């Protein structure tokens, strides 16, 4: 690592072929060479075998780390795809209507009454808020790549929290449940700056 740049060296060597060639060379030297070379050949074979094992282990770890990171990125893209899914369009459209009403009526009690008056509005708002709740949990436990999710969702999370905060706090008080949408609040706090 030099500064903020990473340098990766790649060698076009097939390690399996190199190991086979070294093994054949050691066998030939052991058989055809003078007997005084035998201890050096045995030592060289041990070192080469150990090195091959370490290289194989390092390659396996690198592949595993790359696979895990790729899975986390894929999971983040899955959240984005769910948000953009046409089946979720109605909930988001209804949610946008609710947010606009909340902007004009910032009182949490009034917001509760407005949403509770229409079960469809309430269900759609809950669906949207639950997406943010699930996103926060997935980030917190490391299931998804936070940077990918943040690039797409940050402004959305901030806007939705600002517009629904009074509603959420009123709903918490109504249900006497301080944990209600707490993960969503955690995500907003994490991404607000």
PyMOL commands that set and color helices and strands:
alter all, ss='L'
color gray80, all
select helices_A, chain A and resi 15-32+35-84+86-104+108-116+119-140+146-175+182-191
alter helices_A, ss='H'
color red, helices_A
deselect
rebuild
show_as cartoon
